[in-house]
């Protein structure tokens, strides 16, 4: 099948393309951007006039709830939601049930995604067996089974075991994905420890719950030399620590959840359980620090931190509700807000959603380089729309962004040259 | 959106002092004043809530608060149902929302709720039918507004105007819903100065944002105070990472006759009960002439009668307006 995407504003940060031109696809792959290859005749044509054509988005953290929590969502339902959001590659953390600590589970989730056919799924394996923080997982086998890294997911592992896990992961050439949180400092907290939690009487999660974990892990990264990625930062201070470590040459990277760039602790002031997330929404100064990190490259990826829930999971007093936002559908719109308000330029924004995360995952995605699989997102950057729960594709309707107005909406998504999403008019 | 005040400016639910206004607080105090004489009558009842059903829904143990709510409801001639959830549905896994729906199906008119989670009363108020009122009897660390209002009632009776008063709240501010509601009420009623006194382990971060001056030294904190409001220290907090021991707490923060001399000569001493004698204060102080602790308890009934009748009146008016 040969296709051409005509007259789009092509933004491909890797190849420094930022102009109106055509994209040519043949046999699932990009064959040219700009001039048509000799003798190319398209069987299928997409008119992308007035729209942005960019690599399919790569989302570093999405929980699809399968296996184990199919009452919340499934791989099929959430990869379809990803396609509707322009996301072509999803990375899922290992905290499924059963946990992704054996090749069988890693293969299972990949196979389910392949069967559904809406988006690519790359799993992270568990850093330790059962994520229990005691015994190293069989990392070589997990790698073989398609895991793109190993991660700890919440809670701090004993420092000696973390050191050994880092050494062993680096032996296998695997990146370690760290969710920095000191569980003792976090204790039973459910909101940022600050003015709002003080007023509402919500048990607080101090800034140090994140920074203490980042500090220790940076020390262990320096000791072991492992390539490491810090997932979903929430504090400005942690951003500065990562920026400093990168400046010093440590092999580290970091991401932030899109909602952290839009919301603060003030959004929890009415006990809105849809704003119950972990790490918590912090102060305006933290939000600014995170945006600053995105601009200045301390944070090289923005992720959805997608956590779909059934309605009941959010129907309780704030702390008793499940944490998380159903975020696939707002990943691009929230990132584009930073472009519309002048914080980021369009190329930077797209880089944080495509080649930035692809580089962290060490996968061949996030570009329109001739020869790569044709994962493409086409969106209208000016389309004005209001988020309504009824329009959400994800099974999880838990989002604080209902009623928000956005500019920018995906119209087409191509996965390996095949159209997996087309907006109905 | 204000859950607590309806579009006519009437008290709809009573969930926290935060979100109300000075006029409503004064209305509550004035109404409580009118109910304060009821127990002295030969028939200790007024027929304001006759035919209404009030459910005391307590997910946490309580003696004082529950009994004064029960007494207040009975003096308003309502039918009262006491439900202690520790011993019933919660252990069977029923959600708060299901409990609520089941009780609503029994045609209850008002819920008085105590729950261990901050925001539980707000959650219930957001989910009840329009004719039902919710009164917060304490939610987590968040709010205990009827306690704060009975304290305000006691202060107003003792001191009159709030404007010139310096009020010191002493003890476990971090975990205290009482302190949060007291601070908000005192500020809303225009108290001259509100102070909190505690070691840093028992002060929440950014406590000054609540509108208080924070002290870690008891003598400085109660210096020239007109009102000293002591807080209860939960037994499980007396040893461990928050405090080394009850003994050391008393040594630094216990209120004794001698320390009380740093406050104004006519300062009053309050405590929401139950008192840990020899931890928060000496028996001499608790039982002494400055103590108004037992008055607080009896004022609790009048204040709760006031809040219940105001909330019910607004629900009835809303129902009339709807038809």
Interface residues (C-beta under 8 A of the other chain):
Chain A: X193 X194 X195 X197 X198 X199 X200 X201 X202 X203 X204 X206 X270 X271 X312 X315 X316 X317 X318 X319 X320
Chain B: X1 X18 X95 X96 X97 X115 X117 X118 X119 X120 X122 X123 X127 X139 X140 X141 X142 X143 X177 X180 X204 X205 X206 X207 X209 X210
